[in-house]
Amino acid sequence: MSIAEEKEGKRISKRRLVGSALVFAACYIVLMILVLVMIVLTHGNAWKTYFNENVPRILMLIVSSFFLYSIVYYYFYFEDKKFFMQTRNSVLVFSALTLAVVLNFVFGRYVNIYARPMALLSFVFVFLFNRRQAVLLNFVFAMLMFVIDIFTDAYSSLEAGNAYYFSLLLIFVCGTFAVFAAARVKTRLGVLITGCLIAIPTAFIVLLLKIPTAYENWIEIIASVGYSVLGCVLSAVLALALLPILERVFNKLTVFRLREVTSTTAPILVRLKKEAPGTFNHSLIVAHLAETCAVAIGENAELARASGYYHDVGKLKQPDCFTENQTDYNVHDELTPELSADIIRSHATDGYELITAAHLPEIFADVAREHHGTMPIKFFYNKAMKLSGGDVDVKDYSYLGPTPRTRIAAILMIADASEAAARALQDRSPANVERVVRGIIEERMDLDQFSECDITLKELTVIKETIVEALSGVHHHRVKYPAIRFNREHKAVEDEEEEKK
């Protein structure tokens, strides 16, 4: 998404809406083609006869499927218009829905109707989006499978009887259980365990549904219960197989990928540690501050910490131009203030481009570009003022923005400036740190740096208090150790070098 598009505001352009509608239409057509293939596979050589004799039923299938697909489209249109800002979101939702239909048909047709991976879609979408959207999509999916089963006679040859209605109930109930059970899962093993856990209520429901016919065939009942358990486990296994693919193809961030990109072996972080060690250490502290603040105001703590790791990766382009990576030589002593300011502010856009090129989550790129907002670069502005006699435009010495648009970006803006300012303090008492952090927040409020995000004054106060407390722990004073050391005989001797220091 370009800056120009962002400045248009939150209103979605007609071009974006038309694009999302075309994606919706294309995915719907693909679904109908696949349904026709299902009919052919189900009825074999008699498929032509089936088509000729069941035209009204097929039309009902087409119309019903269209309306169910439309529910998904209109939900996002009215509840989350920004969803359509990226075409890949529409492609992801409708293609995943279609894929779930195909997989459930295959397992239901060639294994057993109760062996369907009924909770697959719920597992996938609760990690890719959120619980509300996952519940809605699970409902649409349950109805869609019911419509396809009924109007294609998918199981007439299997004499499934009431299996259509049982399947509708199981997909809805099993999927809903999966959404709420997996919402707080943080590991891939946890997904497998969740798949086993939701098998318990699913098997119980199948048993209850089969009780009226228990006297007819106990073996069939036991088999149905076993297949339903298999379907739940399959849902978890298939979700684990699909999620990494969907994460990469659609550049989506899940808790699993979040842990991968914050690992010390992540390529960009390895580069940062090697090429810009000062920036890397600064980023670790900022990430810790951001995580603590996110917990304090109810934000996503893991996402805030990960964003902190990546917020300054743009400095990789010219690491020696930034103070934390310098030793005795400062390249800016030989540059004009204008050029120095341009180098410093470019790290925000460089970070955005580097993160985007690496196909990392978009929020990392946004935070990298937004964490300085449109703040002036004071050191070089002041230097230019002295050299020019006061004839300087502050905009020429300011970051290009945009200003933070999320609470996490706002947290990073405050944490980044606070850590740097606290490091420069001679006296790091809590009172001094509080004064500095309060000044940083007030200055950014005066310059409208938080006007584009929904952060409140109360949350800013909580962030200030949290950062002051955290920085007091990070930049604490240590007692001076006595100038002695111990020899091999464990006897204390004076350390002349330490004494000189």
N, C-alpha and C positions, 0 to 999 in steps of 0.2 A: 504494500500500500504506500503510495507516494505521499509526500508532505502536502502537495496540492490537494489531494483527495481528502486528507485529514482536515484541512482548513474549510472544507465544504460543510463541516459540521456532522452531526449525528444522523442527519437525514440521508436515507439511502437513495442514490441516483436511480433514474429509470433504467439506465444501462445495466446496473447491477441487478435490478429486479428482473429485467428481461433475461439476463444471463442465467439467473437462478431458475427462472421458469423453464428455460430451454433444457437445463440440466434435469429438472423434474420430469419434463416430457420425455427426454431421451431415456432416462432410467425406467420410466413407466413402460415405454415401448419394449425395452429389453426384457422387463418382467413378463409382459404379455407373450413375447416370443418364447421365453423359457416355459411359461405355463402351457403353451401349445405343444412344446416338446414333451412336457410331462404327460399330456393327454395321449400323445402318440406312444410314449413308452408304456403307459398304463394299459391301453387298449390294443396294442400290437397291430396286427393286420386289419383289425376291425375299426381302426381309427377314422377312416373315411365315412363309414356307416355312422359312427358316433357323431361326427360333425354334422352330417346331414339330418340326423334325427333329433339333435339337441341344440339347434340354433338359438332358441330363446334362452336356454340355460347358459350357453357360452356368452351371449350378450349380457345376461345378468352378471356373469363373472367379470366381464370387462368393465361394466359400469360400477359394480361394487368395489372392485380393486382400485378403480380411479378415485372414487370418493375416499377410500381409506388412505390412499397415497396423499390425497389433497389435505387430509387432516394434518399430516405432518408438515406440509408446506405452509398451511395457514397458521399453524401453531407458531412456527418460527417467524412468520411475517408479523403477527400481532404481538408476540411476547419477546422476541429478540431479533429486531431488524438488522442489528450489526452482524448477525450470523451470516447474512447474505453478502457482506462486504468481501468475503473470499469465496470464490466459486468452489474451491476444493471442499468447503464445508458441506455444500449441497451434494457434491459427488460422493463424499464419504457417507453421509446419512442414507441416501437412497441406494447406493451400491451395497452397503452393509446390510440393509434391509432385504434387498434382493438376494444376496448371498446366503443369508440366514434361511430364506424360503427354500432355496435350492438344496441346501444341506439337510434341512428338515424333511424335504421330500425324499431325498436319496436314502437317508437312514430309515425313514418311515416305510418306504416302499420295499427296500431290499433287506432290511433287518427286522424291524418291528415298529409298529406305530408308537409304542411307548418308549422306544429307544431313541427317539428324536432328541437332538441337543436343544431342548426347549428353552434353556436359560442362556444360550450362547449370546443372543443379542443384548440381553440385560448385562451380562458380564462385560461385553465390549464397550457398551455405551456408558456404563457407570464410571468406567475409567477414562474414557475419551471426553466425556462431557460432564453431566452431573445427574443426581438422582431424579430430579423432576423430569428431565428429558428422557432418561432411561425408562422411567415408569410409563410415560406416554408412548414411547416407541414400542415397548413391550406389549401394551394394550393393542396398538395398531397391528403389530405382528401376529398376535393371537387371533384377532379377527380376520386378518388376511389369510392365515393358514386355514382357518375354519371355512372361509368362502371358497378357497381353492379346493379343499377336500370335498366340500358339498357339491360344487358345480362341475367338478371333473370326474366324480365317481372314482376317486383315486384308489379306494380300497374296497370297491364292490366285489372284486374277484377274491378278496381275502375274507369276505364275510365278517367285516369288522363290527357291524351292528352299530351300537352307540359309541363306538370309538371316536367318531367325529366330535361329539359333544364332550366326551372325556378329554380329548386332546385340547379342545378350546379351553376348558377349565384348567387343565394342567399347565399349559403354556403360560396362561395369565398368572396363576398362583405361584408356580415354580419360578417364573421370571421375576415376579414382584419380590418374592423371598430373596432371590439372588441380588437384586438391587440393594436392598437394605442390609443384607448380610455382608456384601462385598464393599460397601461404601467406605469403610475405614481400613480395609486390607492394604498393607504396605509392601508385601512380598509376594513373589510368584508362588512360593509354597503355600502362602495363605489363600491364594485363589483355589488351589487344588483342595485344600482343607474345606474351604467354603462349598466347593462342589459336592464334597462328601456330606457336609452338614445339611445342605438343602435337599439331599436325597432322602433324608429322614421324613420330613413332612410330605414330600412328594409320594414316597412309598406308602405312607399312611393314607393319603387321599385315594390312591389307586386301590388300596385294600378296601376302603369304605365303599368306593364306587362298585367294586366287584362283589361285595357281600350278598346282594340280592340274587346273584347267580352262583353262589358258593356251592350249592348242592349239586350243580351240574358238572363242574370240572375244576377240581382243586389244583390240578397241575397247571392249567391255563392261568389261574389267579397268581400262583407263585411265579410263573414265568413273566407275567405282566409286571409284577412288583419288581422282579429282578431287572427287567428291561428299563423300567423307570429309573432305577438307581443308576444303571449304566448310562442312561441319557443325561442325568445330572453331572456325572463325572466327565462324560464326553464334552459337555458344555464348557466345563472348566479347562479341559485339555485343549480343545479347539480354540478357545479364547486366548490361551497362552501362546498358541501357535500364530494366531492372527494379529494379536496386538503389536508385536514388534514390526510386522510388515506395515500395518496401518499407521503406526507412529512415524515410520520413515517416509512412506509414500506421501502422507498428508501432513507431515511435520507437526504432529500432535504431541502434547506433553502429558505423560501419565506419571504416576508415582514411581513406576519402575524405570522409565527413561530418565526421570529427574535424578535418581540415584546414580545412574550411569554417567550422566554429564557432569556430576559433581564429584566423581571419583578422581583420585590423584593421578590416574592414568588417562584421563580425558585429554585428547591431543592439544587443545588450546591451553589448558591449564598447565600441561607439561612445558609448553613453550614459554608461558608466562613465568613459571618457576625458574627456567633456565636463562631466559633472555632479559627478564625484568624482575629480578628477585625482590627488589624493594616494593614494586607495585604488587607483586604476589602477596607479600606479607601484609601490606596495607589492605588488600582485598579480603584477606582472611579475617582481619579485625572488623572491617566494615560488614562482612557477611554475618559475623557473630552479632554485631549490633543490630543489623536488620532483622535477623531471626528473633532476637529478644523483643524488639519493638513489635514485630508482627504478632507474636504470642500475646503481647500486652493489649493489642487493639483487636484481636480476633481475626487477623489475616492468616493467609497460608504461610506458615513459618518456613517450611521446606523450600517453597518457591522463592521466598524473600532471601533465604540464605544462598540459594543457587544464583539468583540474580546478583547478589553481592560478589560472588566469585567472578562473574563475567562483566561487571559494570565498567571496568577500566581496561579491557583487553585491547582497546584501540591504541593504547600506549606501546603495543608491540611494534608498531610501524617505526617509531623513533624513540626507543626506550631511554636513551641517554639524554634526551631533552627534558626529562622530568626529574625533579629534585631527589625523589626517593631512590632513584637508580644511579645517581651521580656520586662520585667520590670527591676528588679535589678540583676537578675541572668542570666548569659550568659553560656549556656551549652558548648560553644566552648572553654571556659577557661580550661576545663578538657579533651579536645580531642586533638589528634594530628592534625597538619595541613592537612595531607593526608585525614584523616577521615572527617574532617570538610568540605574540598573541595568536597569530594564525596557526602556528604549530601546536600550541597548547589546546586551542579549541577544536582543532581537527580530530583530536583523539575520540571525541564523542561520535562523530560521523564515521570515522575509521572503524570504531568498535561495532557500529551498526552494520557496516558493510562486511566486516570480517565474520561476524556471527551469522549473518544472512548467507554468506557464501559457504559457510560450514553446515548449513541446513540445521542449525540449532533452533530451539523454540523461539518464536517471534517475540515473546515477552522479554527475553534476554536482550534482543536487539533494541527493543523499544526503551528499556531501562538504560542501556548504554548511551543512547542518543538523548535521553531526557533528563539524566540525573544531574546535569548542570543547568537545565532550562535555558533561560536567556540572561543568566547572571553575568555581570562584568568580571573581567579578569583583572583584579585590582592592582596586582604588582606591576604589570606592564602598562596599565592605564596610568598609574601614578608616575612611572618612569617616563612615559611619553609626555605627560603634563609638564614635568620638569624640563624636558628637552625642548619642548615647543613653546613654553611660556604660557600654557593654559589653553591653547587653541587645539582642542582634541574632542572628537565626537565619541562619546562612550559606547555607542553602538558598534564602532569599529574595533572595540576591545571587549566585546561581549560574545558569549556563546550563541550559537544559531538557533538553539531550541530544537523541537518544541518543548514546552513546559510539561511537567509530569501529568499524565492522564490517568494514572492508577495510584492507589494508596501505596502499593509497593514501590513504585518509582519515587513517590514523595518521601517515603521512609529512607530510600537509598540516597536521595539528595541531601537529607539532613544528616544521615549517618556518615556519609562521605566527607562532608565539610566539617562535621564535629570531630571526627577522628584526626583529620589533618590539623585542625586548630588546636586540639588538646595536646597533640604531639609537640607543637611549637611552644607550649606554655612552659615557663620556668617553674612557676608555682602551680602544681596540679591538685590543689585542695578542692574538695567538693564544691565550695562556694565559688571558686574561680571557674571551674569547669561548668557549673550551672550558669554563670554569667555569660560565658562564651556561647554555650548551646542556645540559651534564650535569645541572645543577640542574633545568632544565625537564623533561627526560626522567624523572629520578628522582621529581619531584613527581607527574607524571602516572601513573607506575607505582604510587606510594603510594596514589593516589586511584582506582586500578582503571580507568583510562581505556582501557587496551588489553586488557581482559578479554574483549571480544566479537570481537576480530580475531585472526588466526592469526600475528601477528608474533612473532618470537623475540628473546631477549636478544642473540643474536649480531647480528641484523639491526638492532636498536636501537643497538648499539655502532657498527656500520658507518654508520648514519644520522648518529649524533653526529659521527663523524670527518669524514664527507663535508660536513656543514653547516658545521663549524668551518673546514674548508679553503676552502669556497666563500664564506663570509661574510668571511673574511680577505681574499679577493680583491675582494668587492663593496664592503665598508666599509674600504678601505685608506686609509692616510694619504698625503697629498701634500706635497711640499716647498713652502715658501713662495716664491712668485715675487718677484724683485726689483722694487722700486717704480719701474720705468722703462717708457717707451713710446717708439715710434719715430715720427717725423714723416715727411712726404713725401720729405724729402731723406735718409731712412734714418739720421737722426742720433738718438741716444738722448737723451731728456730726462726729467727727473724727473716722475713722476706724483704730483701733490700729493694727489689724492683717495685713491689707493692707499696713499700714505705715512700718511695719517690713519687708514686702516683698520688 
